[in-house]
Every structure is written in C-alpha cells, then in structure tokens.
Amino acid sequence: MQIRKPRSVPEAQRLLERFAKCDAEIAAIEEARDVAISAANAQVDRDLAPLLKERTAIVVKLEPWWAEAAAGLTKGKRKTIELGGCIIGTREGKASLQVIGKAANLAQRLAELDWANDLVRTTVSLDKPAVMKALEGEDKAALEALGLSRVAGEVTFFVKRTLQGGTQPKVS
C-alpha cells in the first residue's frame, strides 16, 4: 500500500477520513479481542476455582502435620524435605525494623548523636517544580549560572479520530 502526501485540503480530508475508518476498525478488533480474552479468563477462573480451593485445604491440613513431623523427618538439620513430588518445610521471613513512635523524630535524635551518624541517611535533591517556577523569577540568572535552565517540551505531531459529526461511523 502506497500513500502519498496530500497536495490539497480535499486530499488531506480523504486521508483523514480513511485514518478515522482505520482507527474505528482497529478499535472494533481490539474490543473483540478484549471480549475473547475476558471469556477465556472467565473460563480459566471457573476451571481453577475448585483446584485452588482443594490446594488450600491440603495446605491447611499439612501445616499442623509438618509442625509435628518435621523434626523427625529432617533430623533437626534441615527446614525442608522432598516428599511426594513436593518440597515441604518452613522458612523464616526477613527480619524487619520496628520503630516505636515516629521514625522522623527518632532519625532526628539519632542524627544528633556522634556515634549514630552511620545509622541516619540524609538525602538532598532538587525540588524540580520549585526550580522551574524560580526560573521564571528574579533568580533566573543565578540559577542559569549554576547550570539550571528550562527546556521546552518537544512538539509532536498527532492525528486521532474524533467522535463528532463528519467522521466515519464505527465499523461493526
């Protein structure tokens, strides 16, 4: 398919009408795909539901059994074993820090202690919206001297189908 650059407003209008028709057909195809995906997902969910329920019930029954049987099966040396085509066992989650009170207040108190400097992180960053606003004011020259400047957004061309009168109707 070869499409040429329009040489007149009527030629551009015909191209835009064709664009609108293509866009409508694309939307219809994508909608049909979404409906098909939704139907497939619904079927899979129906198929999975009883299996997920059974698997959860099995885990509920195995957990207390494992608590009683683990020491004998692992000889106290491991936390897991392979049994019945599965790995069964326990694992300890990652430790986390508990902070009683407000973390910011505690961080401030630690920052004041010489021995706790390595326990507090200080982050300094540009407040970009504030800098952009300041670049419009009296500090513009000073900020530019520091290497800050406003870069205009890139101009991009676009075409999109409208839903107003004069456009091609949605193809079904």
Disulfide bonds with the S-S distance in Angstrom:
none
